[in-house]
Every structure is written in C-alpha cells, then in structure tokens.
Amino acid sequence: MTAKDYGIIVAVLLLTFVALRLTQRLIPHHRREPHNDVAGFIFATVSVVFAVPLAFVVVALWTNNDTAKQTTFKEANELAGVYWIARQMPLPLGSQVEHQTLEYAKTVVDQEWPLLAKHETSPQATALVYQMRDSMFAFKPRNTAEQVEYDHALTHVEALAGERRQRLNQAEESLPKLLWAILIGSALITIVFTFLFGLSSSFAHTLMVLTLAGLVVVSLVAVREMSYPYAGTMKVHPTAFEVFLARLPVPR
C-alpha cells in the first residue's frame, strides 16, 4: 500500500474514535444497553448488506486483473508470431518487420505501460501496428510456400491488433461510481451502527469498534488497489513483452 492508503486508514480510525467517544458521552451505555439484542439482530443484516457487494466486487476485480494479464501474454504471443514469420521473409522486407516488432515491444514496455496507469496510450505503439500491417500488405508471395507464410503473417498481425484493442479497452475500465457509493455507504452504516451497542466498558467497546473500522477500511483500500488492472500494488506488469525481448535472436 502507498503512503496515501495508510493516511486514509489512519484518518478513518481517528474519525471513528472521535465520533464514538462523542456518542458514548452524549448517550451513556446504560441507555443503549437495553437495546443490544435488537441492535445485534439488525447489525447482522447490515453487515451482510456490506459483505455481499464487497465479495462480488473483489471477485469481479480479481477476474478482471487476471483477464488483463492473459491479454498481455496473448498480444505478446501474436507479436512473436509476426517476428518469426518475418525471419522467413526475403530481405529487406523481412528485416524491416523484425525491427518493427522489436520496436513495438520496447515502446509498449518503456512508453505505453507507464501511460496505462494514467488511462492513456502511446500513439507511437499504435503507429507501429499500422506499419507492421502495411509491411505485410507490401509482401508479394511468389510461390505456394510464401503464400502460406503471407496468410499466417496477416493472421498474426490482425490478431495482434485485436489483442491490443482488448488491452486498451481494459485500460479504460474501473469500478463504477455506483458500486463505490454502495460500498462506502454500506461500510459507513456498518461502522456507525456499532455505536448503538451499550457496553459497561468504554475501552472494550472502543477497541471492538476500531477493529471493525480497521477491517472495513482496509477492505475498501484493497478494492481501490484492485480497481484498475494497470495501477496499484496488484497491477499487471509488461512481463510478456519483456520475455519476448529477452528470448529473441538478433534481428537481421
């Protein structure tokens, strides 16, 4: 977690502590204690209202992050397919495509990946996809073997463009504001509802409420870290493209 996340956790705990102490002072425990049974029954329902959306969101975000990771590997695999077919193409066109694939991978890793965290993309990487496509269209097969290579090359280039579009679409995804409102609202109600319980020991009551508040706010911070696949502590890394660059032979 970042310093900002820790700051949010500390601020929520401090606000909870102050609000609870005010409640305990304004409404003494002997006035709240007779309603503990009813309050406990309602609290169980309130906590479920918070827990169910939270579980749904966590599973959805985890799946989304995994899908984003798989997309990057599919894109890198298609790029590798273009590279290996380019090595079978005659010079100078084959060498040109080889260098274009390498430049694309380097551009994605060095330029585009930092931009993805800001919901932005690299125009240079997009231009390189168009250049690879144009280079393939410029290839004129002279026999059946080259025609097969040409067809496979076009398939890989189109698949590469498709996986790139998928990755860029995922770069625009984030948790809808409505879900954030539901999570924050239900979390706030869950924490505040614990103020209604009456315990003779203010220390025990405070400790239990702060523990619950800490668990709730940590859960929301974790959701925030997972809400975008290309940012946060659980972000997707350009590992697939780095492997692609590390394992290729020297281009012609």
Secondary structure, 3 states (H helix, E strand, C coil): CCHHHHHHHHHHHHHHHHHHHHHHHHCCHHHHHHHHHHHHHHHHHHHHHHHHHHHHHHHHHHHHHHHHHHHHHHHHHHHHHHHHHHCCCCCCHHHHHHHHHHHHHHHHHHHHHHHHCCCCCCHHHHHHHHHHHHHHHHCCCCCHHHHHHHHHHHHHHHHHHHHHHHHHHHHCCCCCHHHHHHHHHHHHHHHHHHHHCCCCCHHHHHHHHHHHHHHHHHHHHHHHHHCCCCCCCCCCCCHHHHHHHHCCCCCC
